[in-house]
Each structure stands twice: as C-alpha cells, then as structure tokens.
Amino acid sequence: MKQPVKLIAGNWKMNGLGASLAEVEALCAALQSQPAACRVALCPPSTLVERMARTTAGSPIEIGGQDCRAETHGAFTGDISAAMLKDAGAILVILGHSERRQGYGESDLLVSAKAEAAFAAGLAPIVCVGETLEQREAGRAVEIVRSQVMASLPLAIAGRAFAVAYEPVWAIGTGLTPTLEQIEEVHRAVRAAMIERLGLGIAATPILYGGSVKPDNAAEILAVPEVGGALVGGASLKAPDFLGIIRGA
Ligand code: PGA
C-alpha cells in the first residue's frame, strides 16, 4: 500500500530575525537540487511570516503561524488573528502547543475554538497534545492525550485539512524522547480517539511526533507505525539539521 506523504514542520518558537532567512534560502536551494520525499513546513514568529512566505515562494515549503486568537479581530493587544496569518502568507497554524497550554493556561476548549477560527480563515491547524512527566510517571499518558484529543478537536474539523501533533511535554527541548514503543502506543491511542470523535474520514490525517527530534533519531521515529511526520523545534533553526530530518522521511 502506498504510504501517505509525511509532514515535517519546523517550529521556530521565539527565534529568528531577518538575518535568519539565510537558513531558509539554504533550505530552498537544497530542496530544489534534491526534492523532499515529504511535505515541509516552517512556522516562524509572526514578524517573519510574510518575509518567509516571500523567501519560499515557488518552493514546496509551506508557511505557518505558531498560534492565533480565536476571535477574528478587536481589542486584543499583542495578539494575532488567523486571518492576519493567512493574509501574511501562512497556510498552517500550530495550536495548543504545550508552551501555550502551560505558559498561558490555554484549555482544550480554547484550542478547539482557535481551530474553528483557523478553518474560518482558511488555515490548516496542527493541534498539539501531550502529557507531562508527572502524568507519564503516573501511567496516565494515554488517558491524558486521549482526553486532549477529544476536547481540542472541534466537530467541524471532520473533512478538513489538519494534523495532530503528539508532543510529550517532558521531551520538548530536553534531548529526551520516549521509546519507539511508547510513541507507537500513544499514536495509536490518538488515532483511535480521532476516529471516535470524528469518524473514519480522518483515517489518513497525519499524526506528527514532536519532542527532541534530531537528524540522528528522525528516521527511526518516522518509521514508527502511525507516525505521519514530525514537529521539530530546535533542530529546525539550522538548514543542515532540518534537512537531515527531512531526508529521513
Ligand atoms: P524540540 O521542540 O524539537 O526543540 O524538542 C519541539 C516542539 O516544541 O515543537
């Protein structure tokens, strides 16, 4: 059976200035000389969305935001709407990243509302879920992730383009990763919860793994059943590292 094309998405978080576009130019050049076997996306800080979209125009690289407000517009100082990201050239948006859930108290309900706002603006969300170390050690990883999937995906998501990213909080930026068996177990639970909530129509929707993905562990993680790609933080900032991951897909 033909394998679905994987999605390798880079999350630059609060990193990157105009000078960092040189990394993106290098990535574009490398992908032009040897096309990727997967979809490639970059999610820069809001200040770089428009410039990065211009830099990657004509390349297969998809651009995304890292968050959006659920409301369409208004008096929300410092925030950005889904339509603004779209207007700047994004086609994706990361939602419910653990750094937002933990740092800003974002609930499943809010993430679900943001996902609806993303659709309304024509963006495909990457909805993040994942357990903390405490929850993992208490044997609750599957239960926690299942409840996040059930409550963070709006019913309106069925039939739309989106992705889910499983990112254990304790694996983000730490160099730690779950075993391949643990990744497979949670990914299967995510798929089951998605089907329970949204029906069989989402059977091909990618479930990305995220958390300390590097060039040297990418290929084995991407080969795990139900892993449909990767959400990459630190290793997406430098073209050679990100390319190393892309080439593993
Ligand atoms: P990391 O971050 O690859 O630096 O662990 C992943 C993420 O937070 O999406």
Residues whose N, C-alpha, C, O or C-beta is under 5 A from the ligand:
A	BS01	PGA	N11 A171 I172 G173 T174 G210 G211 S212 V213 L231 V232 G233 G234 A235
